[in-house]
Amino acid sequence: MVDLLPLVRNHVYHPGFAGSFSIKKVLPALVPGLGYDDLAIADGAVASARLQALLLDEASVPPAEREPLRRALLAYCERDTLGMVRLVERLRALAGTAATGSR
């Protein structure tokens, strides 16, 4: 596994990052159309808290909300995974462009 944060922080910048190197800023800037705004859970801290509640404090999640919460968490994880794959592809493309000197 490779953490992309140091790679992006040290070698890539886009105005769309708005001064942040969070995946929530980097992904939509480098991979247009792929972000988190359309998800019910769009933040890692929220996802972690909701997963903890679902797994460790079941009484805090009403039965009718458990399955929708599970689906929302799966959608968030799916987006994170797809986002990392697409980001690696984009970074490789940018590295190839930089290596050849073309734009």
C-alpha positions in Angstrom: 0.0 0.0 0.0 1.1 3.5 -0.8 -0.2 6.7 0.9 -0.8 9.1 -2.0 -0.9 12.2 0.3 2.9 12.8 0.4 3.2 12.2 -3.3 0.4 14.7 -4.1 1.5 17.2 -1.4 5.1 17.2 -2.7 4.6 17.1 -6.4 1.1 18.1 -7.6 -1.0 21.2 -7.1 -4.2 22.4 -8.7 -6.2 25.5 -7.8 -9.2 23.3 -7.1 -7.4 21.9 -4.0 -8.2 25.3 -2.4 -5.1 24.9 -0.2 -6.1 21.5 1.1 -4.6 18.1 0.2 -7.7 16.2 1.5 -9.0 13.5 -0.9 -12.3 15.4 -0.8 -10.5 18.3 -2.5 -7.9 16.5 -4.6 -10.1 13.9 -6.2 -12.7 16.2 -7.8 -9.9 18.6 -8.9 -7.8 15.9 -10.6 -10.6 13.5 -11.6 -13.5 15.7 -12.7 -16.9 14.3 -12.0 -15.7 12.1 -9.2 -16.3 13.5 -5.7 -18.3 12.9 -2.6 -21.0 15.6 -2.7 -23.7 13.2 -4.0 -23.3 10.7 -1.2 -25.5 10.5 2.0 -22.2 10.1 3.9 -19.5 12.2 2.4 -16.9 12.5 5.1 -14.5 10.0 6.6 -15.0 11.1 10.2 -18.8 10.8 9.8 -18.4 7.4 8.2 -16.2 6.2 11.0 -18.6 7.4 13.7 -21.6 5.9 11.9 -19.8 2.6 11.4 -18.9 2.5 15.1 -22.5 3.1 16.1 -23.7 0.4 13.7 -21.3 -2.2 14.9 -20.7 -1.3 18.6 -23.7 0.6 19.7 -26.5 -1.0 17.8 -29.2 0.5 20.2 -28.2 4.0 19.0 -29.3 3.1 15.4 -33.0 2.5 15.1 -33.9 -0.7 13.3 -35.4 1.1 10.4 -32.2 3.1 9.8 -29.7 0.2 9.9 -30.1 -1.0 6.4 -30.0 2.5 4.8 -27.0 3.3 6.9 -25.3 0.1 5.8 -25.9 1.0 2.2 -24.7 4.6 2.7 -21.5 3.3 4.3 -20.9 0.8 1.5 -21.4 3.6 -1.1 -18.9 5.8 0.8 -16.3 2.9 0.8 -17.0 2.2 -2.8 -16.4 5.8 -3.8 -13.2 6.0 -1.7 -11.9 2.8 -3.4 -12.8 4.0 -6.9 -11.5 7.4 -6.2 -8.1 6.0 -5.2 -7.9 3.9 -8.4 -8.9 6.8 -10.6 -6.5 9.1 -8.8 -3.6 6.7 -9.3 -4.5 6.5 -13.0 -4.5 10.3 -13.2 -1.2 10.7 -11.4 0.4 8.1 -13.7 -0.9 10.1 -16.7 0.4 13.3 -15.3 3.8 11.7 -14.6 3.9 10.4 -18.2 3.1 13.8 -19.5 5.8 15.4 -17.3 8.3 12.8 -18.3 7.8 13.4 -22.0 7.6 17.2 -21.6 4.3 17.4 -23.4 1.1 18.8 -22.2 
